[in-house]
Amino acid sequence: MDATDSVSPAGAGAAEAAGAQPIGAVPAGAGWAGAGPADADPAGAGRRGLVVGLALACHPGPALAVTALACALALGSGLGGPRSALVTAAVLTGQLSVGWCNDAYDARRDADAGRRGKPAADGTVGARAVWAAAAVALALCVPFSLACGALAGTVHLAAVTAAWLYNLQLKATALSWLPYVAGFGALPAAVTLSLPGGPWPRWWTVTAGALLGFAAHLADTLPDIAADRTAGIRGLPHRLGERGTRLLLPAPLLGATAVLAFGPPGPVDAGGAAALVLAGAAALAGPALGRRWRKAALAGAVAVAAADLALLLARGVAGA
């Protein structure tokens, strides 16, 4: 549960903040139509190089951000230490599998494009080793997820599957947003379903998570739209273009906060009002500053997600 290079009260979020991945994590870059994994492993790579390469190839920023969000949601929902640790382990292994899958699948395309900071593409670690790490992480994710409960585990594994589909196919299509929405929306459900009795999350937590997932996809992709188009990627942000994506991005960010502020019964309290003000400022400032700082939109999305997480924890995750 990512998606996907992916911060939200509902899950994932954006981490590198814009390298977020769908929660199945919150996907991290997806497979390019026509591109396949690179096969050659670098010669003479030592154990230290392998460990460092794998650590960098897993998209550590988004993976840790989504995992931290899941842990906060688990503790905030009253799961308790041991159960929260189990949920955290399930989310972490899912995020690692998605990040490694992404880098391994895109290795050849990244190498051809001369992208820096891509261990599987620059020879720091072989693509085969990254594929193996992704497989091991995915294999561990299955029992960790199911140990949280059959329904909770199924929801989380469905989100992880969506993130893998993003990496391997959907990133280059008009449905590129779907794994992010599914992964971020599924995170609060997986957490609350792990509680005794398996209560469903309140509707506004799932809706806010889905909206934040959509925003994470837009913010994560925005800085690379031109380069991705050259590589043949035609996801939703690429079809909208830089201007269209900048104009659309504030809508899901503000929408997520509004759902959390107005969704619960009763009048909007001071916390909800403050979150709305912060969300409005960050949602508008991030895209506006994007020309000076390429990660500004993502930073704005992360700020909104942090405020939303605080608001969500204050209102409670589980319930009818």
C-alpha positions as CSV (number, residue, x, y, z in Angstrom):
1,M,0.0,0.0,0.0
2,D,1.9,3.1,-2.3
3,A,2.1,4.4,-4.2
4,T,4.1,4.7,-5.8
5,D,8.2,7.8,-5.1
6,S,3.9,8.4,-1.9
7,V,2.0,11.0,2.4
8,S,-1.4,11.2,3.5
9,P,-3.5,10.7,6.5
10,A,-4.8,7.9,4.7
11,G,-1.7,6.6,3.7
12,A,0.9,7.2,2.0
13,G,2.1,9.9,1.1
14,A,4.6,11.4,-0.5
15,A,7.9,11.1,0.6
16,E,10.8,12.2,-1.2
17,A,7.9,13.8,-1.2
18,A,7.5,13.8,-4.7
19,G,8.9,10.6,-5.4
20,A,6.1,9.2,-3.7
21,Q,4.7,5.8,-4.6
22,P,1.3,4.5,-4.4
23,I,1.0,2.9,-1.2
24,G,0.8,-0.4,-2.1
25,A,2.7,1.4,-1.2
26,V,2.8,5.0,-2.3
27,P,4.0,3.7,-7.0
28,A,7.3,5.3,-7.6
29,G,8.1,5.5,-11.2
30,A,6.4,3.2,-13.5
31,G,7.3,1.0,-16.3
32,W,7.8,2.7,-19.7
33,A,5.9,1.1,-22.5
34,G,8.5,-0.8,-24.5
35,A,11.1,-0.6,-21.8
36,G,12.3,-3.7,-20.0
37,P,14.6,-4.4,-17.1
38,A,18.4,-4.2,-17.6
39,D,20.0,-7.5,-17.2
40,A,23.6,-7.0,-16.6
41,D,25.0,-6.8,-13.1
42,P,28.1,-4.6,-12.5
43,A,31.3,-6.6,-12.2
44,G,33.2,-6.5,-9.0
45,A,30.5,-4.9,-6.9
46,G,31.3,-5.5,-3.3
47,R,28.9,-6.2,-0.5
48,R,29.0,-2.6,0.7
49,G,28.2,-1.4,-2.8
50,L,25.4,-3.8,-3.0
51,V,23.9,-2.7,0.3
52,V,24.2,1.0,-0.5
53,G,22.8,0.4,-4.0
54,L,19.8,-1.4,-2.7
55,A,19.2,1.2,0.0
56,L,19.2,3.9,-2.6
57,A,17.2,2.0,-5.2
58,C,14.2,1.4,-2.9
59,H,13.1,5.0,-3.1
60,P,13.9,5.5,0.6
61,G,12.2,8.9,1.0
62,P,8.7,7.8,-0.1
63,A,9.1,4.3,1.5
64,L,9.9,5.7,4.9
65,A,7.3,8.5,4.7
66,V,4.5,6.1,3.9
67,T,5.7,3.7,6.6
68,A,5.8,6.4,9.2
69,L,2.3,7.5,8.2
70,A,1.0,3.9,8.6
71,C,2.7,3.7,12.0
72,A,1.2,7.0,13.2
73,L,-2.2,5.9,12.0
74,A,-1.9,2.5,13.7
75,L,-0.8,4.0,17.0
76,G,-3.4,6.8,16.8
77,S,-6.2,4.3,16.2
78,G,-5.3,2.4,19.4
79,L,-3.8,-0.7,17.9
80,G,-1.1,-0.9,20.6
81,G,2.6,-1.5,20.2
82,P,2.9,-5.1,18.9
83,R,0.0,-4.8,16.5
84,S,1.2,-1.4,15.3
85,A,4.6,-2.9,14.7
86,L,3.0,-5.7,12.6
87,V,1.1,-3.1,10.4
88,T,4.3,-1.1,10.1
89,A,6.3,-4.1,8.9
90,A,3.6,-5.0,6.4
91,V,3.6,-1.5,4.9
92,L,7.4,-1.2,4.9
93,T,7.9,-4.5,3.1
94,G,5.2,-3.5,0.6
95,Q,6.9,-0.1,0.0
96,L,10.3,-1.7,-0.4
97,S,9.0,-4.1,-3.0
98,V,7.4,-1.4,-5.0
99,G,10.4,0.9,-4.9
100,W,12.8,-1.9,-6.0
101,C,10.4,-3.1,-8.7
102,N,10.3,0.5,-10.1
103,D,14.1,0.9,-10.3
104,A,14.8,-2.5,-11.7
105,Y,12.1,-2.2,-14.4
106,D,13.2,1.3,-15.4
107,A,17.0,0.5,-15.3
108,R,17.6,0.4,-19.0
109,R,15.5,3.5,-19.7
110,D,17.2,5.5,-16.9
111,A,20.6,4.4,-18.2
112,D,19.8,5.5,-21.7
113,A,18.5,8.9,-20.4
114,G,21.6,9.4,-18.3
115,R,19.7,9.9,-15.1
116,R,21.8,10.3,-12.0
117,G,21.0,8.8,-8.6
118,K,19.6,5.6,-10.1
119,P,21.7,2.7,-8.7
120,A,20.3,0.0,-11.0
121,A,21.0,2.3,-14.0
122,D,24.4,3.7,-13.1
123,G,26.0,0.3,-12.2
124,T,26.0,0.8,-8.4
125,V,24.0,-2.4,-8.2
126,G,22.8,-4.9,-10.8
127,A,19.2,-4.9,-11.9
128,R,19.0,-8.6,-11.2
129,A,19.9,-8.0,-7.6
130,V,17.2,-5.3,-7.3
131,W,14.6,-7.6,-8.8
132,A,15.6,-10.3,-6.3
133,A,15.3,-7.8,-3.4
134,A,11.8,-6.8,-4.7
135,A,10.7,-10.4,-4.8
136,V,12.0,-11.0,-1.2
137,A,10.2,-7.9,0.1
138,L,7.0,-8.9,-1.6
139,A,7.2,-12.4,-0.2
140,L,7.6,-11.0,3.3
141,C,4.8,-8.5,2.8
142,V,2.2,-11.3,2.2
143,P,2.5,-13.0,5.7
144,F,2.9,-9.7,7.5
145,S,-0.2,-8.3,5.8
146,L,-2.3,-11.4,6.5
147,A,-1.2,-11.5,10.1
148,C,-3.0,-8.2,10.5
149,G,-6.2,-10.0,9.7
150,A,-7.6,-11.6,6.6
151,L,-9.6,-8.6,5.4
152,A,-7.0,-6.1,6.4
153,G,-4.3,-8.1,4.7
154,T,-6.3,-8.5,1.6
155,V,-6.9,-4.7,1.4
156,H,-3.2,-4.0,1.8
157,L,-2.1,-6.6,-0.7
158,A,-4.6,-5.2,-3.2
159,A,-3.0,-1.8,-2.8
160,V,0.5,-3.3,-3.2
161,T,-0.6,-5.1,-6.4
162,A,-2.0,-1.8,-7.8
163,A,1.4,-0.2,-7.1
164,W,3.2,-3.0,-9.0
165,L,0.8,-2.6,-11.9
166,Y,1.6,1.1,-11.9
167,N,5.3,0.3,-12.2
168,L,4.9,-2.3,-14.9
169,Q,2.1,-0.8,-17.0
170,L,-0.2,1.9,-15.8
171,K,2.3,4.8,-15.4
172,A,2.3,5.2,-19.2
173,T,-1.5,5.3,-19.5
174,A,-4.3,7.7,-18.7
175,L,-5.0,5.5,-15.6
176,S,-1.7,6.4,-14.0
177,W,-3.5,8.1,-11.1
178,L,-5.5,5.0,-10.2
179,P,-2.9,3.1,-8.1
180,Y,-2.2,6.2,-6.1
181,V,-5.8,6.8,-5.3
182,A,-6.3,3.1,-4.5
183,G,-3.2,2.8,-2.3
184,F,-3.6,6.0,-0.3
185,G,-7.3,5.3,0.2
186,A,-6.7,1.8,1.3
187,L,-4.2,2.7,4.0
188,P,-6.7,3.8,6.7
189,A,-8.9,0.8,5.9
190,A,-6.0,-1.6,6.4
191,V,-5.2,0.0,9.7
192,T,-8.7,0.0,11.2
193,L,-9.5,-3.4,9.9
194,S,-6.5,-4.6,12.0
195,L,-8.3,-3.5,15.1
196,P,-10.3,-6.1,17.2
197,G,-13.6,-6.6,15.5
198,G,-12.3,-5.2,12.2
199,P,-14.2,-1.9,12.1
200,W,-14.3,0.0,8.9
201,P,-12.7,3.5,8.7
202,R,-14.9,6.5,8.6
203,W,-15.8,7.4,5.0
204,W,-14.0,10.8,5.2
205,T,-10.6,9.1,6.0
206,V,-10.8,7.0,2.9
207,T,-11.9,9.8,0.7
208,A,-9.2,12.2,2.0
209,G,-6.6,9.5,1.5
210,A,-7.7,8.9,-2.1
211,L,-7.6,12.7,-2.8
212,L,-4.1,13.0,-1.3
213,G,-3.0,10.1,-3.4
214,F,-4.2,11.8,-6.5
215,A,-2.4,15.0,-5.5
216,A,0.8,13.0,-4.7
217,H,0.8,11.6,-8.2
218,L,0.4,15.1,-9.8
219,A,3.1,16.6,-7.5
220,D,5.5,13.8,-8.0
221,T,5.2,13.8,-11.8
222,L,5.2,17.5,-12.3
223,P,8.9,18.2,-12.3
224,D,9.6,15.4,-14.9
225,I,6.8,15.8,-17.3
226,A,9.0,17.1,-20.2
227,A,11.6,14.4,-19.7
228,D,9.0,11.6,-19.3
229,R,7.3,12.7,-22.5
230,T,10.5,12.4,-24.4
231,A,10.8,8.9,-23.1
232,G,7.4,8.0,-24.4
233,I,5.5,8.1,-21.0
234,R,1.9,9.4,-21.4
235,G,0.3,9.3,-17.9
236,L,-2.5,11.6,-16.9
237,P,-0.1,14.5,-15.8
238,H,1.7,14.2,-19.1
239,R,-1.5,14.5,-21.0
240,L,-2.6,17.5,-19.0
241,G,0.8,19.2,-19.5
242,E,2.8,21.2,-16.9
243,R,0.3,24.1,-16.9
244,G,-2.8,21.8,-16.6
245,T,-1.1,19.8,-13.8
246,R,-0.2,23.0,-11.9
247,L,-3.7,24.3,-12.2
248,L,-5.3,21.0,-11.1
249,L,-3.0,20.2,-8.2
250,P,-4.5,22.5,-5.5
251,A,-8.0,21.0,-6.0
252,P,-7.3,17.5,-4.5
253,L,-5.1,19.0,-1.8
254,L,-7.8,21.4,-0.7
255,G,-10.5,18.8,-1.2
256,A,-8.8,16.3,1.1
257,T,-8.5,18.9,3.9
258,A,-12.1,20.0,3.4
259,V,-13.4,16.4,3.6
260,L,-11.6,16.0,6.9
261,A,-12.8,19.3,8.2
262,F,-16.5,19.1,7.2
263,G,-17.0,15.3,7.1
264,P,-17.4,14.6,10.8
265,P,-20.7,15.6,12.3
266,G,-20.9,19.0,14.0
267,P,-19.4,22.4,13.2
268,V,-15.8,22.9,12.0
269,D,-13.6,23.4,15.0
270,A,-10.5,25.5,15.3
271,G,-8.2,22.6,14.2
272,G,-10.2,22.1,11.0
273,A,-10.2,25.8,10.2
274,A,-6.4,26.1,10.8
275,A,-5.8,23.0,8.6
276,L,-7.9,24.6,5.8
277,V,-5.9,27.8,5.9
278,L,-2.6,25.9,5.8
279,A,-3.8,23.6,3.1
280,G,-4.9,26.6,1.0
281,A,-1.6,28.4,1.4
282,A,0.6,25.3,0.7
283,A,-1.6,24.0,-2.2
284,L,-1.3,27.4,-4.0
285,A,2.3,28.2,-3.1
286,G,3.8,24.8,-4.1
287,P,2.8,24.9,-7.8
288,A,3.5,28.6,-8.0
289,L,7.1,28.2,-6.8
290,G,7.7,25.2,-9.0
291,R,9.8,27.1,-11.6
292,R,12.3,28.1,-8.9
293,W,12.4,24.8,-7.0
294,R,11.4,21.7,-8.9
295,K,10.2,19.9,-5.7
296,A,8.1,22.9,-4.5
297,A,4.8,21.3,-5.5
298,L,5.7,18.1,-3.7
299,A,6.8,19.9,-0.6
300,G,3.5,21.7,-0.6
301,A,1.7,18.4,-0.9
302,V,3.7,17.0,2.0
303,A,2.8,20.0,4.2
304,V,-0.8,19.6,3.4
305,A,-0.6,15.9,4.1
306,A,1.1,16.5,7.5
307,A,-1.7,18.9,8.5
308,D,-4.3,16.4,7.4
309,L,-2.7,13.6,9.3
310,A,-2.8,15.7,12.5
311,L,-6.4,16.5,11.8
312,L,-7.3,12.9,11.1
313,L,-5.6,11.6,14.3
314,A,-7.5,14.3,16.3
315,R,-10.8,13.1,14.8
316,G,-10.1,9.4,14.9
317,V,-9.5,6.9,12.2
318,A,-12.0,4.1,12.9
319,G,-15.6,4.1,13.4
320,A,-18.9,3.7,11.6
